[in-house]
C-alpha cells in the first residue's frame, strides 16, 4: 500500500454535482431561517464569532477564577464550540421537512457523543461524530452516513485530513454494504466536503460555513433526506437483522437476466482486499445455494471497467482446454468452477463508479490538488497507485464459485500447503500451454478445495488479470501483482538478467528434457509467439533498451516466493508455548534456532514494499539465502528451494540472452522442474507438521527492538536500480 500525497481539489460549483440530489430550494429555506432569527446579519446566529475566537473566549473565562460564577452559563455554553452545529442542523432539517417533495423522508441524524460513534484504535483522539442512520443508536461503522472531523485551529488541518480519510477508509473497509461515502471537515470557519468511492477520493475547495449559509443548507438537506443508495449503501446486499457477527443476503445477477438469484446465510471468509480504499476491494463470502442447499463461495469485487470479467475469462480457459481435448480437460480441476457471475445492479442500473455513482460526470480536466501530508503525517488510502493522475473507474461485480476454497495461509498443515501450491502450479502450466500467463500469483489466489473423500486439490483463482503471452496490449507495461510475491523484475519494471545472459549455461539441454509440451497437434506456436513478442519489444525499444514486458517466468518466480514464504516466515506451532498473538509470547528453546534472527530474516525477505534490494539479491545470489535461521524441521526444505531458484535464474538468463527480445523457449520445462522440487519438499514434510507465521507473532519488547534495529539498518542500503547502475559502471 502506498501513500496518497495529493487528491483532486474541486470548486464548489463542480463538487456539488456529486452530492445527493437537492430536494429543497436552499434560497427559500434561507429566507425562512432568516425570518425566524436562525440566520442573523447573513451568518448563523449561533456563531457570532469564529470557532477559534469562541474557544479563546472560553479559555479566557476559565482563567479568571474571580468571574467564574458570574459567567457560569457562558462557560457551559462554550464547552465545545462545535456543539452549536446541532442548532443549525435541527433548524435546517425542520424547515426542509415543510418543503419536501412526496416520497422523501429523513434518513440521517446527527451524532456527536463518543458513546454513539465507533472509536478509533490507531491513535488517541476524540471522535467528532457523524451523520448517522436514524434506525437505532447502537451502531458501528455500518451506520455512518457522513463522517466528520472538526478543529478550531487551521494549523491542525493536516491532522484533520488524516482523521477524515481514516474515517472514510474504515467506513468503506468495515461495511461490505458500502459503495461510496462522504465526509465533512472544518478548520475554524473553513469547511470542506469529501467524496470517496473505489476509484477516487476528492474534496471541494474550502468555504466559510458561517457566512455561506446556502451551501451548508444544500449540504445538510442533501445528506439528511437522501435515500440509502444515494448515500452509498448497496441494496443488493442486506444484513440479516440481529445477526452478530453479521450474516448477509446477497443478490447475484447474470448477464441477460432481469432477476437475481439471492444467496442466504452469507458470512465473510476473506476481506483483506478491502483494506485499501482505492482498490478492487475484494471480499469473499461463504453462502448457501438456494437451489441445492450446498455451501458455495461468492466473490465481491470492483473490477476495472475496461477489463474482462473473471467469469468470462474462466469460461474462455475452460473452452480452450476442452478444444485441446485429451489430458488438457483434466487440468480444469485446478481452477475454480463458476456457477454464476455478473455486474451488480442498483435499482436496475450497473454499479459503475463513473456512470452511476458519479452520475456520468467525470472530474473536470484540470482540477486543483490538495496536499494530504506534511512533516511525516501520512494518509494511507491506496494500493499500487503508480500514477495518481490515472483514474481506474470500476464496475461492481460478483461471481459465484461451486466450491469454497481455503487460501493457503489459512491451512495449518505444511504438507497440505505444499499440495495446494503444487495443484495450482499445474493449473498455471495449463494456462501457459494454451498461451496465457496469470500476472498476479499470490497466497490469496491459491486455494485449497477438499473433495468428498477428503483429498486436497489446489486451485488457481483470480483470473481477471490473465493475458496472452504474445499480447501487444499496453497493459503488459503495467506493474501487477502482490508485493511480497511479485517477481523482482516486475518490481523493478526492467530486465535484471540481461547483463548475465552470456554466462555459461551448464544445463540448457537438461532443462529441455523436462518439457511440458503436449502433443504437436495442440502445441501453441512458440516460434510465432516469440517473433511477435520480439517485434513488439523492438517497436517499444528506446535508446537501445528493450521495453519491459511481463512473461510466464515472472509468474513462476512468484511461485518460488510463495514456497519461500511458507518456509521462511513460519515455525512449527509446537515451538510456541503460548498463543502466537498474546503479549506474553514465550518460545521454547530449540537447539541453535533463534526466533529473533528468524523474524528479522523473514521481514527482510517480505518487506511489503517495492524496490527491495534484499529480495533482488536473494534471487540473483544463492549465498543470500540462509539455512541456519530455519527451525530444524524446515532445513530439509532448503536444498530443493535453492535448486528451484537456480533453475529459475538459468531460465531468466536464457530468456534474456537475445539482444533484440526474449527467448520464449526458456519457458519450456520450467513448470516440471518446479513441480519436481516442490514435490520433494512435500515428500520430506512430516504429515503432522503444523505451522504458525512468525510475521504475526507479538514479540517480547527487547526482541522486537532488535528486529526493528536490523530492519532500519537494511533500509539504508541501495535500491535495486542503484545497485544495477553501480554494477554497470564497474563493468565499463
N, C-alpha and C positions, 0 to 999 in steps of 0.2 A: 504494500500500500504506500502510495506516495503522497506528499503534502501538496495541497492545492493552494498556491500562494495568492492567486487573484481570481475573482469571479466577475462576470459581466455586471455592469452598473447601468441601469436604465433610467431614463427620465420618468417622471410620474405619468405623463401622458402615454408613454409606451407601456409602462408596467401595469397600469390599471386594466389593460385588456386581459391580463392573466388572472385577475381576481375573479371570484364567483360573480355571475351577472348581477348588475344593480337591480334592486327590487323596489326602490322608492326614489323619489326626486329629492336629492340631497339639499337642493336650494330651498325647497318648500319646508323640509324638516328644520333647516337652519332658521328660517323665518319664525316658525312656531317656538323653537327653543329660545330665540332672541326675545320674543314676546313674553315668555314665561320667566325670563331672567337667568336661564341657564347659561346663555351667552350674553356677555356684557362688554360693551366697548370693543366689539369684534374679537373677543377672546373668551375662552371658557372661564366662567366666573370663579370657579374653584381654584384657578391658577392666576391670582393677581400678580404673581411674580414667577420667575422660572423655578423649576425644582431645585436647582443649586442654591438660589437665593433663599428659598423657603427652608432648605436644610440648614443653611448658615444661620438663619433666624432662630431655628430650633436649638442649634448648638449654643447660640448666644444666651438663650433663655436658661439653658441648663447651667451655664457658667455663673449666672447671677443668682446665688442662693438666696439673697435677701428678697428677691422678687419672685421666687418660685411659686409661692402660694397664690400671689396676686395673679400670676399668669398660668395657673394650673390648666385651665381649659384650653388656652392656646397651645400649651406644651403637648397635651394629649392629641390635639388636632394635628400637630405636625410630626407625630412619632414616625410616620412613614409617608413621605410626600406623595408617593405614587398610589396610595390607597384612594386618593382623590379621583383616580381614573374610574373607580366604581360609580361615582356620582354621574360622570359623563356617560359611561356605558349604560347605566339604568335609564337615564333621561333619553338617550338616543333610541334605545330599544322600545321604550314605552311609546314614544312619538311615532316610531316606524310601524308599530302594531296597528295604529289607527289608519295607516295608508297601505297596508299590504294587499297585493292582488290575491284573488282566490287561489287556494291550494298552497299558499306559503304559510309556514309556521316556524316558530323559534326552534333552532337546533342546538345552539351553543349558549352556555352561560359563562360567567367569569369566576375563576377560582384563583385565590391568591395565597391561602394559608398552606404551610408546609404539610399539614395533615391531609390535604386534599389532592396533592400532586405527587408524582414519582420523585424519589430522592436521587441524588447524584452520588455515584460511588467512585468517580475518577478523581475528584478533588473536593476540598472543603468549600462550600459556598451556600448561600441562601437561595432557594428556588424562587423565582419571580412570578410564578404562577402560569396559568394558561387560560385560553378559552376552551372549555371542555363540553362534552356531550351532557345534555340535561338528564339523561337516563341514568340516575344513580350517582351518588357522591363517592362511592368506594371504587376507584378505578386506577389503572396504571397507565402505561404509555398508550394502550389501545383506545383510551378515551380522549386523547388530546386532539383538539381541532386546530388550534393555533398556539404555538409556543411563544413565550415572552422572555425578554432579558432587558432589565432596566438598570441604568446607572445615572446618578446625578452629576458625575464628573465626566466631561468629554474626554479627559485623558485616559479613562478606562475603556475606551471604545474597542481596543483590540481584545481585551478580556471579555467584553460584552459579545463581540463577534464570535469568539471561541465558544462561549456558552450557548449562543443561539444555534450555531452549527452543530454543536454536540447534541442539543435537544432535537434538532431536525433529524440528525443521524439516528438517534435512539428511537424516535417515533417510527422511522422507516424500517429500522432493523428489527425491533421487537414485536411489531404487529404485522403479520402476514396479510392482513386485510387492507393494508395501506398502499396506495398507488402513488400518492404525492402528498405534500403537506406545506403549511405556511408558517411564518414566524414574524414577530414584531420586536424591534429593538428601539430603545430610547437612551440617548446620552444627553442628559439635561433636557433641553426642549427640542432636540433633533430626533425625529422618528424615521425609521426605515421599515419597509415591509419586505419579507424574504419569501422566495418561492423555490421549492425543491421537488424534483422528480428524479427518475432513474437516469436521465440524460443530462440534466442541467441543474445548477444551483445559481440563482441570480437574485438581484436586490434592486430596489428603487433608490433614487437619489434622496438624501435626507431633506426633510422639510420641518417647519416649525408646527408641531401638532397643536400648540396652544392658540395660535392665530389662524392657521389654515384649517379652520373648523370643518369646512365641507369635505376635505379629504378624510378627516377622521370619521365623519358621518358615513361617507362612502365605504370606508374600511369596515367599520363595525356593522353596518347594515348588511353588507355583502356577506360577511362571515356568519353572522348570527342567524340569518334566515336562509342560508344556502342549504341545499339537500346534502345528505352524507356523501353522495357520489361527487357533488361539486366541490366538496371539501377534501376529497381524495380517498374516501373509503370505497372498497370493492364489493359491490352487491353479489358478485358471483362466488364469494367465499364467505361463509357465515359461521359464527361461533355458536355452538350448542349452549343454550342457557344453563347457567350454574355448573358448567364443566370446569374443573380445576385438577390438573393443568388443562388448558383449552383443548377442546375437541371441535372439529370443523366439519361442515358440509361443503363440498366443492363441486361446482359445475364445470364440466369439460365439453366444449363444443368440438365438432368436427366440420371440416370444410364441406359446404353444400347442404348442411343440415340446419334446420331452424331451431330445433330444441336440443338442449344439452342433456348429457347423462349426469346425474347427481350421485356422487360417491359419498358414502356416510362414514361416520366414526373415524375421521381422518385425524392423525396426530403427526406432529413434526418429528422426523427422524434425522434430518440434516438441514442446518440453516447457516452454516459458516459462510456461504456465498453472499448472505445478506449483510455481512459486516460492513462492506464498503457501500457508501450511498450511491455514488455514480458508477453503477455496475450492472451486471446481469441479475444480481440479487437472487441467486439460485437457492431454492428451498425444495426439500423432498419430503413428501408425506407418505405415510402408510395408511391405507384406507380399505374399505370393503367394497367389492364389486357387487352392485345390486343384482346383477344377472346371475352370478354364480355363488356369491357368498364368500369367495376366496379373498385373501388379503393381497392387495396389489400396491404398486408404488405410483405416486403422481409427482411429477417434477414440474415445478412452477418457476418460470424464468422470464427475464426481459431480454429477448434476443435482438440482435442488430436488425434494423428494418430492411437492410439490403442483403441479408443472408438467407440461405435455405433453412427451413425448419429441420430440427433433429429427426422428426418423424419421417419427413420426405427423404432425408439422407439415408436413414436406416432402410427404408423401402428400396432405395436405389442400390444399396450394398447387397441386400438380400436378393434382389433381382439379378444382379450381375453374378453372384455366386451360383444362383440357380441356372443361369445361362451357361456357366462353365461346366456344370454337371459333375458327376463323379465325386471325388473326395472333397471338392470345393463346397458341396452342400453341407458337409459335416461341420464346416467352420462356422455355420450360422449359430451353433450352440454357444459360441464365445462372444456373442453380442446379446444385448437385452431385447427381448421380444416386445413389440409395440402393439397395444390393444386399440388405442385411440389417441388422437392428437389434434390440436387446433389452437388458433388465437383466441384469447379471452375477449368476450364481448360484454360491454357495459351498456345496458339498455339498448341492445341491438347493434351497437357500433363497436368496431375493433378498437381495443385498448392500446392506442398509439400515443407516445409521448408528445408528438407534434400535432397530429391530425385531431385527436380527441382531447387530450389533457390541456394542450396549449391552444385548442380550438383552431388549429391550422395556421396560426400566426407565429412565424419564426422570429427569432430575435432580430432587431434592426441590424443592418450590415456592419456598422461600426460603433458598437456600444462602448461606453466607458469601461473602466476596470476599477474594482475596489480591492485594495490590498488587505489580505486577511491576517497577516502576521507581522510581528516586529519583536526584536530582541528575544528570539528563541521561543516565542509563543506560536505553536503550530496547530493548524486546523486540519485534521486528517479526515478526508471525506472520500477519497477516490482510490482507484486501483488501475495500474498500467496506463496512467494518463500521460502519454509521451508528448502530446501537444494539446495544451489547454484550449487552444482556439478551435480544435477539431471536435465537433459535437457528433456523438453517435446517437441518433434517435433510435428508439427501441419500440418493439411490439411485445406486449404481454402474451405469454404462450404457455400452454400446458400439454404435457404428454403423459400418457398412462402406460406403464410397463406391466407385463404379465407376471413378473416376479419382483419380490422385494429383495434388493441386493444390500449387502453389508460392505461398506468401504473397508479396505484392508487395515486401516489404522484402528478399527474397532474390533478386530479379531484378536482374541487373547493368545491363541496358539501360534507360535512362529512357523511351524510346518504348514499350517493352513494358509498363512500369509504367502508362503512360497508357492503353494499350489495355485492360489488365486492369481498371483503375478504371472506364473507360467501359462495359465489358461488365457489370460488377457493378451499375453505376448503372441500366442498362437492366433488370436483374433487380429492382432496387428499385422502378423505375417500375411493373413488373408487380404487385408487392406492393400498392402504393398503389391501382392500378386495381381490384384485387379487394377493396380495403377494409382493408388491413393496413399496419402500419409495423414496422420492424425493431427499433429501440431499442438496438442495440449495434454500430453501424458502426465498424470499425477496420481497421488494416492486417493484423491477424491473421485476419480472416474475409473478406478479399477475395483470391481465389485465382486463379492463372493455370493453365489447363489447355491443353495443346497437342494439336491434332488430329493425325490420322495424316499429314497433309500439312504439319505444322509451324505451322499457323495458331494464333495466340494467342486464347483465349476467356477472358474474365473472368467469374468466377462468384462469387455471393454465398452465403456459408455461415453456419453458426451461427444457425439459425432458431428456436432454442428460446425466445427472448425476444420473438418477434413477437406483436403484439396488434392486435385490431381497432381501427380509428381511432375508432369510435363506442362502444368498450367503456366500461362504467362500473365495471370491475374496480378495486379499491383499489390494485392493483399499478401503476397509472398514476401514483400518487403517489410511487413509489419512484425513487430515482436509479439508473439503469442506464447502462452504457456504459464505455468505456475512457478514462482520464483525459485523455490527450493529444488525443483526438479527440471528446470529449464537447462538446455544444453549450454555450455559455455560460449559456443559460437553464436547462438541466438541471443544470449545475454549481451555479448559484445557487438552483435549485428555486423560481424565481419568474419572472414575465414582465418582461422588461427593456425592451420597446419600447412599452409602453402609453403612457408619457408623451410619446412621439414620434408616436403614432398619428394625430394630426390634422395632422401635417406635410404639406406639399403633395406629391402623387404625380404626377409628370410622365409616368409611363408605365404607368398602370393598364391602359389599353386595349391598349397594346403587349404587355403581359405576356400578356393573354388570347388574343392571336393565335397564340401558340405553344402551343396547348392539347394536352395529352396525351390528350384524351378519345377513347375508342374509339367505335364506332357506338352510337347511342342504346339499342338493344336490350340491350347488355351494359354500359351505364354504371351504376355504382353510384349510388344515390340520394343525391347530395350534400346536397340540402336536408334529407332525413331525418337524415342524419348530423349536420349542423350543428345541427338542432333538438335532437337527443338530447344532443349534446355541450354545448350551451348549458344544457339542463335539468340535466345532471349538474353543470355548473360552478355554476349557481345554488344547487343543493342543498348544495354543499360550501362556498359562499361564507361568509366570516366577516368581520365588521367592514368590510364594503364591499370586501374584497379577494377576487378570484377565486382559487379553489383551482387550483394549478398542475397542468397535465396535459401529458404528452409528446404531440407531434404530428409529422406527417411532415416539417415544416420542420427539426426538430431532427436528424433523420437526414440531411437534405440538408446542413445545416451540418457534420456530421461528414465528409461527402464533401469539403467545402471544406477542412477542416483536414487531411485526408489528402493532398489535392493540394498544399496549402501545406507540409505536412511533406516531400513529395517535392522541393519547390523549395527550401525554406529550410534544411533540415537536411542537404543533400547538396552535394558538389562533384564536378567531373569527376575521375575517378580519375587522369587524366594529370597533375593538379596535384601529385600526391604522388610523390616520387622514391624513397620507401621504403614498406614495408608500413604501413598505417594504424594498426596496434596495436603498433608497435615503440617502445621508449623513446626511440630516437634519431630520431624522426619529423622529416623535412625536407620542406619545402613549396617548390615552385618559385615564384619571384617572377612574378606575373602582373598587370601593369598596376597599377591602384589598389586591387585587391582585397586585403583583409586577412583572414587566417584568424582572427585574434583577434576582430575585430568580427563576423565571420560566426558563430563559435561562440557568442559572447555573445548575439547576437540570437536564434539558434536555441534556446538554452536558456531564454530569456525566453518565447519562443512556446510551448515544450513543456516546462514545468517539472515535469511528473509530479506535480502536486498539485492539489487542489481550491481553488476560490476565488482564481483567479489574475486579478488586475486587468489585467495586460498582455494576456491573451487577450481579455478583455472589451473593452478599448479597441480592439484590432485589428479586431474585428467591427464595432463601432459607428462608428469613426472611420478614414476612409481614410488620413489623414495618419500613422497609426501604422505602417503597412506601408512598409518601405523597399526600394527597388530597388538602392541603391548598395552594400549589403552582399553582393549576389549576384555570383557569377562572371559574366563577360561572356556566356558561353554560356547562362546562365539568365535573363538580363534580358529577353529576348523573352517569357518566360512571365509576366512581371509584370502586363502590361496585361490579359490575359484573366482572370487571377486576381483582379485588382481589380474587373473588371466583374462577375464572378460574386459577389463579396462584396456589391457594390452591389445586385444583383438580389435577393440573399438578404435584405438589410436591408429593402428595399422590401416584400418578401413578408411579412416579420415585421410591419412597421407596418400593412400591410393586414389581416393576420390578427388583429391585436390592437386594431384600431380600434373594434370594437363594445364598448360599456361592459359588456355582460352576457355576453360569451362570446368565442369565437374564430371568425373567419370562414373556414370551410373552403374557400371559393372561392379563397383565396390559395394553396392547394396546387397549383392548376391551372397548367400551363405551366412550373413551376419546373424540372422534370426536363429538358425540352427545352432550356431556357436553359442549364442546367449542361452538358448534353451538347455544345451548340454551343461553349461556352467551353473545355471540356476537349479537344474535338477540335481547336480552334485551337492549344492547347499541344502536342498530339500532332503536328500538321502541321509546326510550326516546329522540333520537336526533331530534331536530327541522328540518323540511323539508328544511328550507331556511338557515341553518347554513353553511356559507362559512368560510373556514379556511385558514390560512397562516402559513407556517413553521417558527418558531422562530429561527431556525438554519441559515436561510437565511437573517435574519434581519441585517442591518447595524446599530449597536447600537451607541448611543452617547458615546463620548470618555470616560467619567468617568464610565459609566455603563459597558463598555467593559473592562475597567481596573479592576473593581470589580469582574467581571465574571472570568477574567484570573487569578486573585489572588486566587480565590477559587479553580480553576482548578489545579494550581500548588500545593496548599496545599493537594489536594486529591491525586496528583501523587506521593506523598511521602509515601503513605500507602503501606502496604504489598501486595504482589501479592497473587493470589488465592492459589498457591502451598504453599507459606509461611504460609498463614492462616491455611490451612489444616494441615500442619506439626505441627503448634503450637497447634491446637486442639487435634491432635493425642497424642502429648507429654503430654498435660494436662490430657487426658483420661487415660494415663498409670499411 
